[in-house]
Each structure stands twice: as C-alpha cells, then as structure tokens.
Amino acid sequence: MLQPLFRTCRCKSQARFPAGNSAKGSGEPRTQSASRQPCSWTPPRHGWEGSAASIALLAVHKAPRSQTMSPSGGPWPLGLVFLLGMASEGISCPSRCSCQYLEVNCTGQQLQEFPVDIPLDTRQLILAANNVSYLPAVELSFLADLVYLDCRKNLLGDDLDFTFIGVAKLVYLDLSFNNLTQVTFSTFSHLLSLVVLKISDNPNLVAIEKDAFANNTWLRHLDVSRTGLTFLDTSTVRNLPSLRLLGLSDNLWHCNCSFLDFITWMMESDVHFPDADNITCYTPAGLHALRMPAAEAQLHFSCLTQLYKQDYVFLCLVGFCIFLAGTMAAWLAGVCAVIYKAHGSKGEEEEDEEEDIAT
C-alpha cells in the first residue's frame, strides 16, 4: 500500500568521468556522478496528501544516510518501519467506496451495513443511496472529526437515540428519504455544532418532541417537508435563535385551534419557508388544501367566536351558581329585615308599658 507514495527522483545534472579515470583519492575507476545535486522529494498529489505516511516518507528522505540505513547497509530501523506500517494502515479505504482527502464516498454501493475501515481523520462521509438500516454509535464515535454526514435514501428507522453522541463536531446531517418515525430529545441533543439538519421525505415520521432541538442552538436550516407530521409545537422552533430556513411543505397538517398558535408564529416570524405555496392544511375537510394565511383567518374566526358543548356546560354552571348565590343573598337580607323589625316593635311596646306605669 505504500508503493503509490513513492515518486522517482531525477537529478538535474549528472557528469561522469571517462572510463579508466579514477576519482581523486581512490584507485577505482570513477563511474559515479562527478556532481549530483540533491533531489527534491515531493509528496504524492492524491487524496491522502498530508497524511502520516507522506510525512514519514519525507522524514526518511531528509534524514542522513546513517539514520535511514543500518551500518551494514541494511533496511531502515525497526521504529521507522513500524511508523510506515501504521501510516499505511491509516490510509485504508472501505471496500466499494472511493476516498479522497478527508472524504469517504460510498454513494449507491448497495451497502447493507455501516462500512468498516473508515480512516479516523475523515471529515466528510457520504452513504447516500444504500440499504443501511442501522448506524452504530461506537463506530461513529471513532470519527471524532466528522463534520459532514450524508445518509439520505437509506433504511434508517427509529433507533437513532444516542447514535450521534460521539460526533459532536457534526455540522451537516442529512437523514432524508429514510424510515424515521419520531425525533426525541436524545436524537440530536449531542450535536451542539449542528447547522443543517434534513429529515424530510420520511413518510412515517409522525412526532417531534417539543424540546427535540433544545440543544441545537446553531441550527440554521431545518427541513421536515413531506413527512407524516400533523402537528408541531411552536416552542420546538421558536426557541431556535439561529433558525433562518424551515421546510414544512406537503405535510398532513391538522389545522385546528391547537395549531393556531403555530400558524400565527409562521406569519410573524422572520424565518424563510421554501415552497410556501405547498404548506397547506390537510384536515379538517373544511380547510383542506387551504394555505396557511387563509387558514389563520378561518381559525381566528372559528376558534375565538365559536362555542363548543363544554363551553355551554360551563356557562350553565356559572349561571346556576349566580342564581343560587342571588337567592341565598335575598333570603339572608329578608331574614335580617324581619329580625330588625321584630326587635324594633318590641322596644316600642316596652316603652309604652313604662309610660303607662308612670302615669
């Protein structure tokens, strides 16, 4: 595997003495170059330029001969051979994948499982258009420098909680066209640097917890288009200070009074909604295919003026309580008036009796 790292080095000028002449100070015919300029070794220009192997080979070329060869003219020291061996292992590439500088691309290779032998310094990993159904958290944690992960068009399900715990530097994550069913707080909470998250085209995605993105404060682009979502709590997206683009089109939104707060936030926020013409209500039937601005007007009218059965029951209870309280107050007032009148007439009778006795 080290063979591609070597490059033949040609000297700029070589002058040879004629045959039979001897070099100064030696009795042997001089057949070597009279003057040979040092050859400049250039690292190979390929995907792994700058890797540990290139650095090791450059060190071998620049080192004095006494350090690169044994006293008997044998091979390099054991430590250097070990270093080159480790460097050769570090530039391995997964089977059926192509590798460039810090990038591994396995697009459309019909992979059934997460590929092995991914270089540990990989920054960009593309697994699009495969049949991967599971992302192993342990193998991902080895890729601590990963910043770009593309897993669109796979078979990933709902086993993603704590999957990305070891890739905290991840900035771009694409999980579209999979089989996700829900997003919880544990799904993306460890991705503190996440900027772009695409979970669109997951028809089985029916629930996103309202604090699912609480830790993703750098999130600027979120796409949940073409899923099975019928409701999204306003706090889920309202508390994202960096959010600038939110995809919501072609979902099964249930435009009831509980969804009115979210629609109002959409109308008042500075977030851009791509494909806004396709952000429509799916249910109820009276609002089907109605765009959000029109739906907001309808919901304001129906939710703020229409009374439901429980509202009527509540009003009846309030009226009965008021009637009962009024009746009790009138009865108490009547009792107090009768007592006061009886006490006053008794006092007058006593005064009359005293006057009769005095006369």
C-alpha positions as CSV (number, residue, x, y, z in Angstrom):
1,M,0.0,0.0,0.0
2,L,3.0,2.3,0.3
3,Q,4.1,2.0,-3.3
4,P,1.9,4.9,-4.6
5,L,3.5,7.1,-2.1
6,F,7.0,6.9,-3.7
7,R,7.9,9.1,-6.6
8,T,11.1,8.6,-8.7
9,C,13.5,11.4,-8.2
10,R,15.7,12.6,-11.0
11,C,18.7,14.8,-10.6
12,K,19.1,17.9,-12.7
13,S,22.6,17.1,-13.9
14,Q,24.9,14.1,-13.9
15,A,28.5,14.2,-15.2
16,R,30.6,11.0,-15.4
17,F,34.3,10.6,-15.7
18,P,35.6,8.7,-18.7
19,A,36.2,5.1,-18.3
20,G,39.5,4.3,-16.8
21,N,39.9,7.6,-15.0
22,S,39.9,7.4,-11.2
23,A,38.4,9.7,-8.7
24,K,40.7,11.7,-6.6
25,G,41.9,9.7,-3.6
26,S,40.7,6.4,-4.9
27,G,42.1,3.7,-7.0
28,E,39.0,2.5,-8.6
29,P,37.5,3.8,-11.9
30,R,35.0,6.5,-11.2
31,T,31.7,5.6,-12.7
32,Q,29.5,7.6,-10.4
33,S,28.4,11.2,-11.0
34,A,31.0,13.9,-10.6
35,S,28.5,16.2,-9.0
36,R,25.0,15.3,-8.2
37,Q,22.5,17.9,-7.0
38,P,20.3,16.8,-4.2
39,C,16.9,15.5,-5.4
40,S,13.9,17.2,-4.0
41,W,11.2,14.8,-2.9
42,T,7.7,15.9,-3.4
43,P,4.8,14.3,-1.6
44,P,2.4,12.5,-4.0
45,R,-0.6,14.5,-5.1
46,H,-3.5,12.3,-4.4
47,G,-6.4,12.1,-1.9
48,W,-4.2,11.3,1.1
49,E,-1.7,14.1,0.6
50,G,-0.5,15.3,4.0
51,S,-1.2,12.0,5.7
52,A,1.1,10.4,8.2
53,A,2.6,8.2,5.5
54,S,3.7,11.2,3.5
55,I,5.2,12.9,6.5
56,A,7.1,9.7,7.4
57,L,8.5,9.2,3.9
58,L,9.6,12.9,3.8
59,A,11.4,12.3,7.1
60,V,13.1,9.3,5.6
61,H,14.3,11.2,2.5
62,K,15.6,14.2,4.6
63,A,17.3,12.1,7.2
64,P,21.0,11.4,6.9
65,R,22.0,8.1,5.4
66,S,23.4,6.9,8.7
67,Q,19.9,7.3,10.2
68,T,18.0,5.7,7.4
69,M,20.3,2.7,6.8
70,S,21.9,0.3,9.2
71,P,25.7,0.2,9.5
72,S,25.7,-2.8,7.3
73,G,23.6,-1.1,4.6
74,G,20.5,-2.9,5.7
75,P,16.9,-1.7,5.8
76,W,15.6,1.2,7.9
77,P,15.4,1.0,11.7
78,L,12.6,-1.0,13.1
79,G,10.9,2.0,14.6
80,L,10.6,3.8,11.3
81,V,9.3,0.6,9.6
82,F,6.7,0.4,12.3
83,L,5.8,4.1,11.7
84,L,5.4,3.5,8.0
85,G,3.3,0.4,8.7
86,M,0.9,2.4,10.9
87,A,0.8,5.2,8.2
88,S,-0.2,2.6,5.6
89,E,-3.0,1.3,7.8
90,G,-4.2,4.9,8.3
91,I,-4.9,5.4,4.6
92,S,-7.1,2.4,4.1
93,C,-10.3,2.8,2.3
94,P,-13.6,0.9,2.8
95,S,-14.5,-1.7,0.2
96,R,-16.6,-0.4,-2.7
97,C,-16.0,3.2,-1.6
98,S,-13.9,6.0,-3.0
99,C,-11.6,8.0,-0.8
100,Q,-10.2,11.4,-1.3
101,Y,-8.5,13.9,1.1
102,L,-10.5,13.6,4.3
103,E,-13.6,12.3,2.4
104,V,-15.1,8.9,2.0
105,N,-17.8,8.4,-0.6
106,C,-19.9,5.2,-0.7
107,T,-22.9,6.5,-2.7
108,G,-25.0,3.9,-4.4
109,Q,-23.0,0.8,-3.5
110,Q,-25.9,-1.2,-2.1
111,L,-24.3,-1.4,1.3
112,Q,-26.3,-3.3,3.9
113,E,-24.3,-2.2,6.9
114,F,-22.1,0.7,8.0
115,P,-18.8,0.4,6.2
116,V,-15.6,-0.6,8.2
117,D,-12.1,0.6,7.8
118,I,-13.1,4.2,7.5
119,P,-10.0,6.4,8.1
120,L,-10.1,8.0,11.5
121,D,-9.4,11.5,10.2
122,T,-12.4,11.5,7.9
123,R,-14.2,14.8,7.8
124,Q,-16.9,14.0,5.2
125,L,-18.8,10.7,4.9
126,I,-21.3,10.1,2.2
127,L,-23.5,6.9,2.5
128,A,-26.3,8.1,0.2
129,A,-28.5,5.6,-1.8
130,N,-27.7,2.4,0.1
131,N,-29.6,-0.1,2.2
132,V,-28.1,0.8,5.6
133,S,-30.7,0.3,8.4
134,Y,-28.6,1.0,11.4
135,L,-25.8,3.5,12.4
136,P,-23.6,2.0,15.1
137,A,-22.8,4.7,17.7
138,V,-19.5,3.1,18.6
139,E,-18.1,3.1,15.1
140,L,-19.3,6.7,14.6
141,S,-17.6,7.8,17.8
142,F,-14.2,6.8,16.3
143,L,-14.8,9.6,13.7
144,A,-14.5,12.4,16.1
145,D,-13.5,14.9,13.5
146,L,-16.6,14.2,11.3
147,V,-18.4,17.4,10.2
148,Y,-20.5,16.2,7.2
149,L,-22.6,13.1,7.2
150,D,-25.0,12.3,4.3
151,C,-27.2,9.2,4.9
152,R,-30.1,10.1,2.6
153,K,-32.0,7.3,0.8
154,N,-31.3,4.5,3.2
155,L,-33.4,2.4,5.5
156,L,-32.7,4.0,8.8
157,G,-35.5,3.6,11.3
158,D,-36.3,4.9,14.8
159,D,-33.2,3.6,16.6
160,L,-31.3,6.9,16.5
161,D,-31.3,7.9,20.1
162,F,-27.8,8.5,21.4
163,T,-26.4,7.4,17.9
164,F,-24.5,10.7,17.4
165,I,-23.1,11.0,20.9
166,G,-19.5,10.8,19.7
167,V,-19.6,13.1,16.7
168,A,-20.1,16.4,18.5
169,K,-18.4,18.4,15.7
170,L,-21.0,17.4,13.1
171,V,-22.3,20.5,11.2
172,Y,-24.3,18.9,8.3
173,L,-26.6,15.9,8.7
174,D,-28.9,14.6,6.0
175,L,-31.3,11.8,7.0
176,S,-33.9,12.4,4.3
177,F,-35.6,9.6,2.4
178,N,-35.5,7.1,5.3
179,N,-37.9,5.4,7.7
180,L,-37.7,7.7,10.8
181,T,-40.8,7.5,13.0
182,Q,-40.1,10.1,15.7
183,V,-37.5,12.6,16.9
184,T,-36.8,12.8,20.6
185,F,-34.6,15.0,22.8
186,S,-32.0,12.2,22.8
187,T,-31.8,12.0,19.0
188,F,-29.8,15.2,18.2
189,S,-29.1,16.7,21.7
190,H,-25.4,15.9,21.5
191,L,-24.9,17.7,18.2
192,L,-24.1,21.1,19.6
193,S,-22.5,22.4,16.4
194,L,-25.3,21.3,14.0
195,V,-26.1,23.9,11.4
196,V,-28.1,22.0,8.7
197,L,-30.5,19.1,9.5
198,K,-32.6,17.5,6.8
199,I,-35.1,14.9,7.9
200,S,-37.6,15.4,5.0
201,D,-39.2,12.7,3.0
202,N,-39.7,10.4,6.0
203,P,-43.4,9.4,5.5
204,N,-43.5,7.5,8.8
205,L,-42.3,10.5,10.9
206,V,-45.3,11.4,12.9
207,A,-43.9,13.0,16.1
208,I,-41.2,15.5,17.0
209,E,-40.9,16.3,20.7
210,K,-41.2,20.0,21.5
211,D,-37.7,20.0,23.1
212,A,-36.1,17.8,20.4
213,F,-33.8,20.7,19.2
214,A,-33.3,22.4,22.6
215,N,-29.5,22.0,22.4
216,N,-29.1,22.7,18.7
217,T,-28.8,26.5,19.2
218,W,-26.7,26.8,16.0
219,L,-29.3,25.2,13.8
220,R,-30.0,27.5,10.8
221,H,-31.6,25.1,8.2
222,L,-34.2,22.6,9.3
223,D,-36.3,20.6,6.7
224,V,-39.2,18.4,7.8
225,S,-41.1,18.5,4.5
226,R,-43.0,15.6,3.1
227,T,-43.4,13.6,6.3
228,G,-46.3,12.3,8.3
229,L,-46.4,15.2,10.7
230,T,-49.8,16.6,11.7
231,F,-48.8,18.9,14.5
232,L,-45.6,20.8,15.6
233,D,-45.4,22.6,18.9
234,T,-44.5,26.3,18.5
235,S,-41.8,26.1,21.1
236,T,-39.9,23.5,19.1
237,V,-38.8,26.0,16.5
238,R,-39.5,29.3,18.2
239,N,-36.6,28.7,20.7
240,L,-34.0,28.3,17.9
241,P,-32.2,31.6,17.8
242,S,-30.2,30.9,14.7
243,L,-33.0,29.4,12.6
244,R,-33.3,31.0,9.2
245,L,-34.9,28.4,6.9
246,L,-37.6,25.9,7.8
247,G,-39.2,23.4,5.3
248,L,-42.8,22.5,6.1
249,S,-44.3,21.7,2.7
250,D,-46.5,18.7,1.8
251,N,-47.2,17.6,5.4
252,L,-50.5,16.4,6.8
253,W,-51.1,19.4,9.0
254,H,-54.3,19.3,11.1
255,C,-55.4,22.9,11.3
256,N,-57.4,23.0,14.5
257,C,-57.4,25.6,17.3
258,S,-54.4,24.0,18.9
259,F,-52.4,24.6,15.7
260,L,-53.4,28.3,15.5
261,D,-50.5,29.4,17.7
262,F,-48.0,27.8,15.3
263,I,-49.6,29.4,12.2
264,T,-49.6,32.8,13.9
265,W,-45.9,32.3,14.6
266,M,-45.3,31.5,10.9
267,M,-46.9,34.7,9.8
268,E,-45.0,36.9,12.3
269,S,-41.5,35.3,12.3
270,D,-38.5,36.2,10.1
271,V,-37.8,32.6,9.1
272,H,-37.9,31.8,5.4
273,F,-40.3,29.0,4.4
274,P,-39.3,27.5,1.0
275,D,-42.1,26.1,-1.2
276,A,-44.6,28.1,0.9
277,D,-47.4,27.6,-1.6
278,N,-47.4,23.9,-0.6
279,I,-47.7,24.5,3.1
280,T,-51.4,23.7,3.4
281,C,-53.9,22.2,5.7
282,Y,-54.8,18.5,5.2
283,T,-57.6,18.3,7.8
284,P,-60.3,19.1,8.7
285,A,-62.2,18.8,5.4
286,G,-63.4,22.4,5.5
287,L,-59.8,23.6,5.5
288,H,-58.3,21.0,3.2
289,A,-55.7,22.4,0.8
290,L,-56.1,25.9,2.3
291,R,-52.8,27.8,2.6
292,M,-51.6,29.0,6.0
293,P,-52.5,32.7,5.7
294,A,-56.1,31.9,4.8
295,A,-56.2,29.1,7.4
296,E,-55.2,31.6,10.0
297,A,-58.1,33.9,9.3
298,Q,-60.5,31.0,9.3
299,L,-59.2,29.7,12.6
300,H,-59.2,33.1,14.2
301,F,-62.9,33.4,13.4
302,S,-63.9,29.8,14.4
303,C,-61.7,29.4,17.5
304,L,-62.3,32.8,19.0
305,T,-66.1,33.1,18.4
306,Q,-67.5,29.5,18.2
307,L,-68.7,27.9,21.4
308,Y,-68.4,24.1,21.9
309,K,-70.5,21.8,24.1
310,Q,-68.2,22.2,27.0
311,D,-68.4,25.9,26.7
312,Y,-72.2,25.8,27.0
313,V,-72.0,23.5,30.0
314,F,-69.6,25.9,31.7
315,L,-71.9,28.9,31.1
316,C,-74.8,27.0,32.5
317,L,-72.9,26.1,35.6
318,V,-71.9,29.7,36.0
319,G,-75.4,31.0,35.6
320,F,-76.8,28.4,38.1
321,C,-74.1,29.5,40.7
322,I,-75.0,33.1,40.2
323,F,-78.7,32.4,40.6
324,L,-78.1,30.3,43.7
325,A,-75.9,33.0,45.2
326,G,-78.5,35.7,44.5
327,T,-81.3,33.6,46.0
328,M,-79.3,33.0,49.2
329,A,-78.4,36.7,49.5
330,A,-82.0,37.7,49.1
331,W,-83.1,35.2,51.8
332,L,-80.5,36.4,54.2
333,A,-81.5,40.0,53.6
334,G,-85.2,39.1,54.2
335,V,-84.3,37.3,57.5
336,C,-82.2,40.2,58.7
337,A,-85.1,42.7,57.9
338,V,-87.6,40.6,59.8
339,I,-85.4,40.3,62.8
340,Y,-84.7,44.0,62.8
341,K,-88.4,44.9,62.5
342,A,-89.3,42.5,65.3
343,H,-86.7,43.9,67.6
344,G,-87.8,47.5,66.9
345,S,-91.5,46.7,67.6
346,K,-90.6,45.0,70.8
347,G,-88.7,48.1,72.0
348,E,-91.7,50.3,71.3
349,E,-94.1,48.1,73.3
350,E,-91.7,48.2,76.3
351,E,-91.6,52.0,76.2
352,D,-95.4,52.2,76.1
353,E,-95.7,49.9,79.1
354,E,-93.3,52.1,81.0
355,E,-95.2,55.2,80.3
356,D,-98.5,53.6,81.4
357,I,-96.9,52.6,84.7
358,A,-95.6,56.1,85.3
359,T,-99.0,57.6,84.8
